[in-house]
Amino acid sequence: MSTPPIERLRALLEPLAAEAGLDLEDVKVSQAGNRRQVQIDVDADGGVDLDAIAEFSRLVGQALDDSDLMGSAAYVLEVGSPGAERPLDEPRHWRRAEGRLANVVLVDGGEITARILESDEVGALVEVQPVKGRGRPKERRLEFTEVARARVQVEFNRKDEALLDEAPDIADDSDDSDDDA
């Protein structure tokens, strides 16, 4: 039985990602007109910056060109990060999302919105948000075996008091701008 093409591609890319200090999160190959499109998502603790993505993209392009995995047909290579509303599929995803809000669908059919406080290899301590703002948030230990699927939520109006307290005061120095010239 032969190895599926996507598995061969992952086998080529995993060591490259590890060597670059990245986690290979997702690999997709699709047809885009007369070309194939290869989409690769990578991540790392602390996130990935554009320089790391550009360097990894160069390495991947070279490795694909040197191998016979893509054949002789043209392909478009896209390397990026999982994005703001990433799914939480692995313990490392939960760890990287600490402090963030997540929508969690439970195996029993329930659904909760919770802030991830801390996590380990088997579960996470979360702060379950009250429904419609009624009541107070409640801490809960959530084992990953209880989770059917989870996704980070984007927050546009979060006011993190600790961060606001630590931020330097911004003074209006518009009158002093001529002194620097």
Secondary structure, DSSP 8 states (H G I E B T S, - for coil): ----HHHHHHHHHHHHHHHTT-EEEEEEEEEETTEEEEEEEEE-TT---HHHHHHHHHHHHHHHHHSSTTTTS-EEEEEE---TT-B--SHHHHHHTTTSEEEEEETTS-EEEEEEEEE-SSEEEEEE--GGG-S--EEEEEEGGGEEEEEE---SS---HHHHHHS------GGGTTTT-
